[in-house]
Amino acid sequence: MILSYSLNTATEILDGFTGLQLKVMSGFGIQVTKDSAGRFGGTCNDCHREFWCRQATAPRVYGGAMAAAGAAFLSGQPVAVSSDETGTEHPLKPALRVARDAHRRVLQMSGYECIFAKKEVVDDDLISQKMKLKIRHEPFSVYMLFQDPREGREVIFVSGQNDNKLLVHETGLASLIGTLSLSPEDSRVKAENRYPITKAGMANMVQAVIEQWEVESKYGECDVKYFSDAKIEKYEKYNCRVIESSHPEPRRQFPFQITRLWIDEKTQLPVRVQQFGFPKKKDAKTSGNRGLSVYGCPAGSATDGQ
């Protein structure tokens, strides 16, 4: 017996391997067959992979259960997992609670200063920088004193002041041109930074992770691990716990293959974010530097925001 389905509206299906109720939100074609054991299976019209479910319950699309789920995941179509229907919690939900608590703790401080190190890929170039960083939350203000490279460079940004531009003072011969007033989106600024200065600071970094995980928590193909007593190189005195999310295959909804959030066990403050893109080659074991973003400020202290 061969049936064909084209799902063009929100439709509930059953994942035959996990028993999870899924909601297919976008349309795709499925060819469903029944084998001698009475199982219903399906072939995705896009990826041509076959999937089978344990029980035959067609024609309520359950017969094409795994085909529907597989087609959605493999083609990047949105698939939402309903915790209420499955009785299970998405693995990112506990991670989100921890991340939101860490974000709240950062915002409870009017400001802070730290040694900030970052390593990120910008236009396929790996850029590493280390600086003294001061953050004030209201009004949002950033002061950077570079240590490596361009030791002595100073950058100041205060939201709502200086036409919302950042002020840059170089050292050496470059200092002869005086203080530069640059837009956060200026090409000279973006040449060294993946994100604008308006996204600087751990509150913004953690907020970006929260927003990423909120989207990813609507989908399957997600593994979450927890590590305790983790150490940051050169800062071994800090004991951290790490939350790591990862995805087995690249999808439109997954901007990174691996994301790690580091939290200081003593202060419960976020001190590091690591994000790694998917490898370019399918058989590659590591992502190398593609899409790499690493941010950390382990040596910091709260300030009065002045």
VENKA-V775208 format. One record per residue. N is the residue number from 0. SS is DSSP state (a for helix, b for strand, c for the rest). Layout:
[[N,SS] [N,SS]]
//
This chain:
[[0,c] [1,b] [2,b] [3,b] [4,b] [5,b] [6,c] [7,c] [8,c] [9,c] [10,b] [11,b] [12,b] [13,b] [14,c] [15,c] [16,c] [17,c] [18,c] [19,c] [20,b] [21,b] [22,b] [23,b] [24,c] [25,c] [26,c] [27,c] [28,b] [29,b] [30,b] [31,b] [32,b] [33,b] [34,c] [35,c] [36,c] [37,c] [38,c] [39,b] [40,b] [41,b] [42,b] [43,b] [44,c] [45,c] [46,c] [47,c] [48,c] [49,b] [50,b] [51,b] [52,c] [53,c] [54,c] [55,c] [56,c] [57,c] [58,c] [59,c] [60,c] [61,a] [62,a] [63,a] [64,a] [65,a] [66,a] [67,a] [68,a] [69,a] [70,a] [71,a] [72,a] [73,a] [74,a] [75,c] [76,c] [77,c] [78,b] [79,b] [80,b] [81,c] [82,a] [83,a] [84,a] [85,a] [86,c] [87,c] [88,c] [89,c] [90,a] [91,a] [92,a] [93,a] [94,a] [95,a] [96,a] [97,a] [98,a] [99,a] [100,a] [101,a] [102,a] [103,a] [104,a] [105,a] [106,a] [107,c] [108,c] [109,c] [110,b] [111,b] [112,b] [113,b] [114,b] [115,b] [116,b] [117,b] [118,b] [119,b] [120,b] [121,b] [122,c] [123,c] [124,b] [125,b] [126,b] [127,b] [128,b] [129,b] [130,b] [131,b] [132,b] [133,b] [134,b] [135,b] [136,c] [137,c] [138,c] [139,c] [140,b] [141,b] [142,b] [143,b] [144,b] [145,b] [146,b] [147,b] [148,c] [149,c] [150,c] [151,c] [152,c] [153,b] [154,b] [155,b] [156,b] [157,b] [158,c] [159,c] [160,c] [161,a] [162,a] [163,a] [164,b] [165,b] [166,b] [167,b] [168,b] [169,c] [170,c] [171,a] [172,a] [173,a] [174,a] [175,a] [176,a] [177,c] [178,c] [179,b] [180,b] [181,b] [182,b] [183,c] [184,c] [185,c] [186,a] [187,a] [188,a] [189,a] [190,c] [191,c] [192,c] [193,c] [194,c] [195,c] [196,a] [197,a] [198,a] [199,c] [200,c] [201,a] [202,a] [203,a] [204,a] [205,a] [206,a] [207,a] [208,a] [209,a] [210,a] [211,a] [212,a] [213,a] [214,a] [215,a] [216,c] [217,c] [218,c] [219,c] [220,c] [221,c] [222,b] [223,b] [224,b] [225,b] [226,b] [227,b] [228,b] [229,b] [230,b] [231,b] [232,c] [233,c] [234,b] [235,b] [236,b] [237,b] [238,b] [239,b] [240,b] [241,b] [242,b] [243,b] [244,b] [245,b] [246,c] [247,c] [248,c] [249,c] [250,c] [251,c] [252,c] [253,c] [254,c] [255,c] [256,c] [257,b] [258,b] [259,b] [260,b] [261,b] [262,b] [263,b] [264,c] [265,c] [266,c] [267,c] [268,c] [269,b] [270,b] [271,b] [272,b] [273,b] [274,b] [275,b] [276,c] [277,c] [278,c] [279,c] [280,c] [281,c] [282,c] [283,c] [284,c] [285,c] [286,c] [287,c] [288,c] [289,c] [290,c] [291,c] [292,b] [293,b] [294,b] [295,b] [296,b] [297,b] [298,b] [299,b] [300,b] [301,b] [302,b] [303,c] [304,c] [305,c]]
//
